[in-house]
Amino acid sequence: MKNVVITGSTRGIGHGLSLEFLKRDCRVIITGRSQSQVDTQVATLATQFGEERIAGTVCEVTSLHSLQALWDVATGHFGRVDVWINNAGISIKRAPLWEQAETDIEAIVQTNLTGMLLANKVALAGMRKQDGGQIWNMEGFGSGGQTAPGMAAYGCTKSAVTYLIKALQKEIKGSNVQVCTLSPGMVVTDLLVGDYDLESEEWQKSKKILNILGDTVETVTPFLADGILSTNKSGARVVWLTSFKAFKRFLTAGFNKRDLFAHIPGA
C-alpha cells in the first residue's frame, strides 16, 4: 500500500488521480487552496474508501511553509510519502504577451514555476531523509518545445519543467529518490477550457483539434495511475498521448466524430 500526495487534487486531473489511487488500495492526501473543497473531497472519498486511507489539507504551492506543512501532514497520517505528484497549476487567458495583465503573468510564474521548484525542494528533502520515494512532475504545453500564439507565459513555465527534471536527475544521483515525468496529454478540464474565449474563431479551430487529440479525466487517469505504480526507476516517463497515438487519431478522425465539450455551456 503506497502513500500518495497529490497537489491540486480537489478537481480535474488531480481529483481523477486521487480516485484511481484509492481504487488501487493506496492511501492519499488531498490538497487544494480551498478548505471547503478539501473537506468535501475528503468526506466523499472517505465514505467510499474508508477514513483511514484518506486525509487532506489546504496547500498553497507558492509558499514553502505551506508545502512543508503538507509534507508534515502526510507523514503524520501515514508515516512516510512514497509518491509525491506535482499536479497543481494554473493557466491564464490566451492572448499576446503584451496584452496579458502583469498580475496574471506573475501569478502563472509563481504557481507553475516557483511552486514547482518549492514543491520539489520539500519533497526531495523529505525523501532523502526517509531514504527513498518518487516525485512526479507534470508536463504541459511547452514541455516538449511546442509553441503557439497566446501561450508564451504558460509555455515558458512548462518548458522549465523539462529542464528541472533533467537537472534533478543529476542532483539525486546515488540516492534512493526517484524523479519522474508525468505527461497527461490534452485532458478536458476547466484549466484547459478556461483560457479560451468560447465565442472566438480561435476556439472553434482549437476545438476541432482538441476533439481529435483530447480525452476526459476518466479516460486518462487510470492509465497514469497504473504507470506510476508500476514504475521503479528514476527518470521514467508515463506518457498518455504519444506521437504514434496522435498520428493514428488524425488518420482516423474522419471516422471517429467526438464532442468532448458537449457538457460545457457555450462550448
Backbone hydrogen bonds in HBPLUS format (Angstrom, degrees):
<---DONOR---> <-ACCEPTOR-->    atom                        ^
c    i                          cat <-CA-CA->   ^        H-A-AA   ^      H-
h    n   atom  resd res      DA  || num        DHA   H-A  angle D-A-AA Bond
n    s   type  num  typ     dist DA aas  dist angle  dist       angle   num
A0027-ARG N   A0002-LYS O   2.88 MM  25  6.22 166.0  1.90 159.3 163.1     1
A0082-ASP N   A0003-ASN O   2.99 MM  79  5.18 141.3  2.14 131.9 143.9     2
A0083-VAL N   A0003-ASN O   3.04 MM  80  6.30 159.4  2.08 160.2 159.7     3
A0004-VAL N   A0027-ARG O   2.77 MM  23  6.09 166.8  1.79 160.8 164.9     4
A0029-ILE N   A0004-VAL O   2.85 MM  25  6.28 150.2  1.94 161.2 168.1     5
A0005-VAL N   A0083-VAL O   2.82 MM  78  6.24 160.6  1.86 158.9 165.1     6
A0085-ILE N   A0005-VAL O   2.78 MM  80  6.09 167.2  1.80 160.4 164.6     7
A0006-ILE N   A0029-ILE O   3.47 MM  23  6.50 165.4  2.49 163.7 162.9     8
A0007-THR N   A0085-ILE O   3.08 MM  78  6.39 169.8  2.09 177.9 175.9     9
A0009-SER N   A0031-THR O   2.82 MM  22  5.43 149.9  1.91 144.5 154.3    10
A0015-HIS N   A0011-ARG O   3.18 MM   4  4.60 160.0  2.22 109.1 111.0    11
A0016-GLY N   A0012-GLY O   3.02 MM   4  6.30 162.8  2.05 151.8 157.1    12
A0017-LEU N   A0013-ILE O   2.82 MM   4  6.06 155.7  1.88 154.2 160.4    13
A0018-SER N   A0014-GLY O   3.00 MM   4  6.25 158.6  2.05 145.8 151.6    14
A0019-LEU N   A0015-HIS O   3.07 MM   4  6.34 158.7  2.12 152.1 157.1    15
A0020-GLU N   A0016-GLY O   3.09 MM   4  6.34 158.1  2.14 145.7 151.6    16
A0021-PHE N   A0017-LEU O   2.90 MM   4  6.12 161.8  1.93 159.5 163.5    17
A0022-LEU N   A0018-SER O   3.11 MM   4  6.24 156.7  2.16 144.5 150.7    18
A0023-LYS N   A0019-LEU O   3.04 MM   4  6.30 149.2  2.14 144.0 152.6    19
A0024-ARG N   A0020-GLU O   3.16 MM   4  6.38 128.8  2.44 134.5 147.3    20
A0024-ARG N   A0021-PHE O   3.02 MM   3  4.98 133.2  2.25  93.6 107.0    21
A0026-CYS N   A0021-PHE O   2.99 MM   5  5.37 159.6  2.03 150.8 148.0    22
A0025-ASP N   A0022-LEU O   3.15 MM   3  5.19 146.2  2.27 114.5 111.4    23
A0028-VAL N   A0053-ARG O   3.00 MM  25  6.36 158.2  2.05 153.0 151.6    24
A0055-ALA N   A0028-VAL O   3.10 MM  27  6.55 150.4  2.19 157.9 163.7    25
A0030-ILE N   A0055-ALA O   2.76 MM  25  6.18 162.2  1.79 150.8 152.5    26
A0057-THR N   A0030-ILE O   2.96 MM  27  6.50 147.9  2.07 159.6 167.9    27
A0059-CYS N   A0032-GLY O   2.90 MM  27  5.55 158.1  1.95 135.4 142.6    28
A0038-VAL N   A0034-SER O   3.01 MM   4  6.26 160.6  2.05 152.0 157.5    29
A0039-ASP N   A0035-GLN O   2.88 MM   4  6.05 167.2  1.90 152.2 156.0    30
A0040-THR N   A0036-SER O   2.95 MM   4  6.08 155.4  2.01 142.8 149.5    31
A0041-GLN N   A0037-GLN O   3.03 MM   4  6.19 165.3  2.05 149.3 152.7    32
A0042-VAL N   A0038-VAL O   2.93 MM   4  6.09 167.2  1.95 157.5 161.3    33
A0043-ALA N   A0039-ASP O   2.99 MM   4  6.08 165.0  2.01 147.4 151.7    34
A0044-THR N   A0040-THR O   3.01 MM   4  6.16 161.4  2.04 147.8 153.0    35
A0045-LEU N   A0041-GLN O   2.95 MM   4  6.06 170.6  1.96 154.4 157.0    36
A0046-ALA N   A0042-VAL O   2.81 MM   4  5.81 153.1  1.88 148.2 156.5    37
A0047-THR N   A0043-ALA O   3.17 MM   4  6.24 150.1  2.26 140.1 146.6    38
A0048-GLN N   A0045-LEU O   3.13 MM   3  5.07 121.2  2.49  92.0 106.6    39
A0049-PHE N   A0045-LEU O   2.76 MM   4  5.89 160.2  1.80 156.8 162.3    40
A0050-GLY N   A0046-ALA O   2.74 MM   4  4.54 142.7  1.88 123.3 130.3    41
A0053-ARG N   A0050-GLY O   3.17 MM   3  5.79 165.8  2.19 117.9 122.3    42
A0063-SER N   A0060-GLU O   2.96 MM   3  5.69 161.3  1.99 125.9 129.3    43
A0067-LEU N   A0063-SER O   3.03 MM   4  6.30 158.6  2.07 151.0 156.7    44
A0068-GLN N   A0064-LEU O   2.90 MM   4  6.11 158.1  1.95 151.6 157.5    45
A0069-ALA N   A0065-HIS O   2.96 MM   4  6.17 150.6  2.05 142.5 151.0    46
A0070-LEU N   A0066-SER O   2.98 MM   4  6.28 143.4  2.11 139.9 149.8    47
A0071-TRP N   A0067-LEU O   3.03 MM   4  6.43 158.4  2.08 149.3 153.7    48
A0072-ASP N   A0068-GLN O   2.95 MM   4  6.22 158.7  1.99 148.2 154.3    49
A0073-VAL N   A0069-ALA O   2.87 MM   4  6.10 151.6  1.95 146.8 154.3    50
A0074-ALA N   A0070-LEU O   2.96 MM   4  6.20 165.2  1.98 155.1 158.7    51
A0075-THR N   A0071-TRP O   2.95 MM   4  6.19 168.9  1.96 156.1 158.6    52
A0076-GLY N   A0072-ASP O   2.84 MM   4  5.78 141.6  1.98 136.0 147.6    53
A0077-HIS N   A0073-VAL O   2.99 MM   4  6.19 146.2  2.10 146.4 153.6    54
A0078-PHE N   A0074-ALA O   2.91 MM   4  6.00 171.5  1.91 154.7 157.6    55
A0079-GLY N   A0075-THR O   2.79 MM   4  4.32 139.3  1.95 114.8 121.5    56
A0134-GLN N   A0082-ASP O   2.83 MM  52  6.06 159.5  1.87 146.2 152.8    57
A0084-TRP N   A0134-GLN O   2.86 MM  50  6.23 154.8  1.92 156.2 164.7    58
A0136-TRP N   A0084-TRP O   2.86 MM  52  6.23 161.4  1.89 159.4 163.1    59
A0086-ASN N   A0136-TRP O   2.83 MM  50  6.12 165.4  1.85 168.8 173.6    60
A0138-MET N   A0086-ASN O   3.40 MM  52  6.08 151.1  2.49 150.1 148.0    61
A0094-ARG N   A0195-ASP O   2.78 MM 101  5.46 175.3  1.78 146.4 144.9    62
A0099-GLU N   A0096-PRO O   2.83 MM   3  5.44 156.2  1.89 120.4 128.5    63
A0100-GLN N   A0097-LEU O   3.15 MM   3  5.28 151.6  2.23 103.8 112.2    64
A0104-ASP N   A0101-ALA O   3.07 MM   3  5.21 122.9  2.41  98.7 112.9    65
A0105-ILE N   A0101-ALA O   3.07 MM   4  6.44 159.8  2.11 155.6 160.8    66
A0106-GLU N   A0102-GLU O   2.94 MM   4  6.16 165.5  1.96 153.3 157.4    67
A0107-ALA N   A0103-THR O   2.97 MM   4  6.04 151.3  2.06 137.7 145.7    68
A0108-ILE N   A0104-ASP O   3.00 MM   4  6.22 160.0  2.05 150.9 154.9    69
A0109-VAL N   A0105-ILE O   3.14 MM   4  6.30 158.9  2.19 149.3 154.8    70
A0110-GLN N   A0106-GLU O   2.94 MM   4  6.03 159.7  1.98 146.3 152.6    71
A0111-THR N   A0107-ALA O   2.97 MM   4  6.11 160.3  2.01 148.2 152.9    72
A0112-ASN N   A0108-ILE O   2.89 MM   4  5.68 152.9  1.96 140.7 147.4    73
A0113-LEU N   A0109-VAL O   3.02 MM   4  5.17 146.6  2.14 125.7 135.2    74
A0114-THR N   A0109-VAL O   2.94 MM   5  6.36 164.8  1.97 158.3 162.9    75
A0115-GLY N   A0110-GLN O   2.79 MM   5  5.99 130.1  2.04 135.7 151.3    76
A0117-LEU N   A0113-LEU O   2.95 MM   4  6.24 159.7  1.99 154.2 159.0    77
A0118-LEU N   A0114-THR O   2.92 MM   4  6.16 167.8  1.93 156.5 159.6    78
A0119-ALA N   A0115-GLY O   2.91 MM   4  5.96 158.5  1.96 144.5 150.9    79
A0120-ASN N   A0116-MET O   3.04 MM   4  6.16 159.1  2.08 144.5 150.0    80
A0121-LYS N   A0117-LEU O   2.94 MM   4  6.15 153.4  2.01 145.7 153.8    81
A0122-VAL N   A0118-LEU O   3.01 MM   4  6.31 160.9  2.05 152.6 155.6    82
A0123-ALA N   A0119-ALA O   2.97 MM   4  6.13 171.4  1.98 151.9 154.8    83
A0124-LEU N   A0120-ASN O   2.78 MM   4  5.72 162.9  1.81 150.1 155.4    84
A0125-ALA N   A0121-LYS O   3.09 MM   4  6.16 163.9  2.12 143.1 147.8    85
A0126-GLY N   A0122-VAL O   3.00 MM   4  6.17 164.9  2.02 151.3 155.8    86
A0127-MET N   A0123-ALA O   2.86 MM   4  5.95 160.3  1.90 149.8 155.5    87
A0128-ARG N   A0124-LEU O   2.91 MM   4  5.99 154.0  1.98 148.8 155.4    88
A0129-LYS N   A0125-ALA O   3.17 MM   4  6.30 151.6  2.25 140.2 147.6    89
A0130-GLN N   A0126-GLY O   3.01 MM   4  6.31 147.2  2.12 142.3 151.2    90
A0131-ASP N   A0127-MET O   2.82 MM   4  5.72 106.7  2.37 131.2 148.1    91
A0132-GLY N   A0127-MET O   2.80 MM   5  5.14 164.9  1.82 144.6 149.4    92
A0178-GLN N   A0133-GLY O   2.84 MM  45  6.19 163.6  1.86 162.2 167.2    93
A0135-ILE N   A0178-GLN O   2.77 MM  43  6.14 155.4  1.83 157.0 165.2    94
A0180-CYS N   A0135-ILE O   2.76 MM  45  6.05 166.6  1.77 168.5 173.3    95
A0137-ASN N   A0180-CYS O   3.04 MM  43  6.40 167.2  2.06 150.7 149.5    96
A0182-LEU N   A0137-ASN O   3.02 MM  45  5.88 167.9  2.03 145.2 143.8    97
A0139-GLU N   A0182-LEU O   2.83 MM  43  6.05 169.8  1.84 167.8 169.3    98
A0143-SER N   A0140-GLY O   2.92 MM   3  5.65 168.9  1.93 147.9 150.3    99
A0145-GLY N   A0142-GLY O   3.12 MM   3  4.96 164.6  2.14 105.2 107.3   100
A0151-MET N   A0148-ALA O   3.17 MM   3  5.59 155.1  2.23 138.5 137.2   101
A0155-GLY N   A0151-MET O   2.78 MM   4  5.60 159.7  1.82 151.3 158.4   102
A0156-CYS N   A0152-ALA O   3.01 MM   4  6.05 150.2  2.10 141.8 149.2   103
A0157-THR N   A0153-ALA O   3.29 MM   4  6.61 158.2  2.34 148.5 153.0   104
A0158-LYS N   A0154-TYR O   3.14 MM   4  6.49 151.0  2.23 151.1 159.6   105
A0159-SER N   A0155-GLY O   2.78 MM   4  5.90 147.0  1.89 147.6 157.2   106
A0160-ALA N   A0156-CYS O   3.15 MM   4  6.30 148.9  2.25 143.2 150.0   107
A0161-VAL N   A0158-LYS O   3.13 MM   3  5.14 136.0  2.33  94.8 106.6   108
A0162-THR N   A0159-SER O   3.20 MM   3  5.62 130.2  2.46 105.9 116.3   109
A0164-LEU N   A0160-ALA O   2.87 MM   4  6.10 165.4  1.89 154.5 159.0   110
A0165-ILE N   A0161-VAL O   2.99 MM   4  6.19 164.1  2.02 153.8 156.3   111
A0166-LYS N   A0162-THR O   3.23 MM   4  6.45 164.4  2.25 147.2 151.2   112
A0167-ALA N   A0163-TYR O   2.87 MM   4  6.10 160.5  1.90 157.8 163.7   113
A0168-LEU N   A0164-LEU O   2.87 MM   4  6.06 161.0  1.91 154.1 159.2   114
A0169-GLN N   A0165-ILE O   3.06 MM   4  6.26 141.7  2.21 142.9 152.5   115
A0170-LYS N   A0167-ALA O   3.13 MM   3  5.55 132.0  2.37 104.6 115.6   116
A0171-GLU N   A0167-ALA O   3.24 MM   4  6.60 150.1  2.33 141.2 150.0   117
A0172-ILE N   A0168-LEU O   2.96 MM   4  6.07 149.8  2.05 155.4 159.6   118
A0175-SER N   A0172-ILE O   2.89 MM   3  5.55 152.8  1.96 151.9 151.4   119
A0235-GLY N   A0179-VAL O   2.89 MM  56  5.80 150.7  1.98 134.1 143.8   120
A0181-THR N   A0236-ALA O   2.91 MM  55  6.30 165.6  1.94 158.8 163.7   121
A0238-VAL N   A0181-THR O   2.97 MM  57  6.36 160.8  2.01 159.7 163.7   122
A0183-SER N   A0238-VAL O   2.88 MM  55  6.07 166.4  1.90 168.2 163.7   123
A0240-TRP N   A0183-SER O   2.96 MM  57  6.24 167.1  1.97 175.7 176.0   124
A0215-ASP N   A0186-MET O   2.88 MM  29  6.35 138.2  2.06 155.4 167.0   125
A0188-VAL N   A0215-ASP O   2.86 MM  27  6.07 161.3  1.89 161.9 167.9   126
A0192-LEU N   A0189-THR O   3.14 MM   3  5.29 124.1  2.47  98.5 111.1   127
A0193-VAL N   A0189-THR O   3.14 MM   4  6.44 168.2  2.15 155.7 158.0   128
A0194-GLY N   A0190-ASP O   2.79 MM   4  5.32 146.9  1.89 133.8 143.5   129
A0196-TYR N   A0193-VAL O   3.12 MM   3  5.79 166.1  2.14 127.4 128.4   130
A0200-SER N   A0197-ASP O   2.96 MM   3  5.45 166.8  1.97 123.5 126.1   131
A0204-GLN N   A0200-SER O   3.44 MM   4  6.83 157.5  2.50 141.0 145.8   132
A0205-LYS N   A0201-GLU O   3.12 MM   4  6.44 153.3  2.19 149.4 156.1   133
A0206-SER N   A0202-GLU O   2.87 MM   4  6.09 166.3  1.89 153.8 158.2   134
A0207-LYS N   A0203-TRP O   2.70 MM   4  5.75 153.9  1.77 153.2 160.4   135
A0210-LEU N   A0206-SER O   2.84 MM   4  6.10 165.4  1.87 158.9 163.7   136
A0211-ASN N   A0207-LYS O   2.93 MM   4  6.03 146.6  2.04 144.7 152.5   137
A0212-ILE N   A0209-ILE O   2.98 MM   3  5.17 141.6  2.13 101.3 113.1   138
A0213-LEU N   A0209-ILE O   2.90 MM   4  6.18 167.9  1.91 161.6 164.1   139
A0214-GLY N   A0210-LEU O   2.60 MM   4  4.73 142.7  1.73 129.7 139.5   140
A0219-THR N   A0216-THR O   3.13 MM   3  5.27 138.3  2.31  99.5 110.9   141
A0220-VAL N   A0216-THR O   3.16 MM   4  6.44 160.5  2.20 154.4 158.8   142
A0221-THR N   A0217-VAL O   3.00 MM   4  5.85 170.2  2.01 157.2 160.2   143
A0223-PHE N   A0220-VAL O   3.11 MM   3  5.58 120.5  2.48 112.2 125.5   144
A0224-LEU N   A0220-VAL O   3.14 MM   4  6.45 158.5  2.19 151.9 158.6   145
A0225-ALA N   A0221-THR O   2.93 MM   4  6.03 168.7  1.94 154.8 157.3   146
A0226-ASP N   A0222-PRO O   3.04 MM   4  6.17 164.8  2.06 147.5 151.6   147
A0227-GLY N   A0223-PHE O   2.98 MM   4  6.15 156.7  2.04 146.3 153.1   148
A0228-ILE N   A0224-LEU O   2.97 MM   4  6.22 157.4  2.02 152.7 158.1   149
A0229-LEU N   A0225-ALA O   3.05 MM   4  6.24 169.2  2.06 154.3 156.9   150
A0230-SER N   A0226-ASP O   3.08 MM   4  6.14 132.5  2.31 141.6 152.9   151
A0231-THR N   A0228-ILE O   3.23 MM   3  5.38 164.5  2.25 108.0 112.4   152
A0236-ALA N   A0233-LYS O   3.36 MM   3  5.86 147.9  2.47 134.0 132.6   153
A0246-ALA N   A0242-THR O   2.99 MM   4  6.25 159.8  2.04 152.3 157.7   154
A0247-PHE N   A0243-SER O   2.97 MM   4  6.13 161.9  2.00 148.8 153.6   155
A0248-LYS N   A0244-PHE O   2.97 MM   4  6.16 162.0  2.01 150.6 155.2   156
A0249-ARG N   A0245-LYS O   3.00 MM   4  6.20 150.5  2.09 144.0 151.8   157
A0250-PHE N   A0246-ALA O   3.09 MM   4  6.40 156.2  2.15 151.1 156.5   158
A0251-LEU N   A0247-PHE O   3.12 MM   4  6.39 153.9  2.19 146.4 153.6   159
A0252-THR N   A0248-LYS O   3.11 MM   4  6.34 143.8  2.25 143.2 152.1   160
A0253-ALA N   A0249-ARG O   2.91 MM   4  5.70 103.9  2.50 139.9 156.3   161
A0253-ALA N   A0250-PHE O   3.44 MM   3  5.05 163.5  2.47  95.5 100.1   162
A0255-PHE N   A0252-THR O   3.01 MM   3  5.54 152.4  2.09 115.4 123.7   163
A0256-ASN N   A0253-ALA O   3.33 MM   3  5.15 152.9  2.41  97.0 104.7   164
A0264-ILE N   A0261-PHE O   3.01 MM   3  5.34 164.3  2.04 114.2 119.3   165
A0267-ALA N   A0264-ILE O   3.10 MM   3  5.56 164.9  2.13 133.9 136.6   166
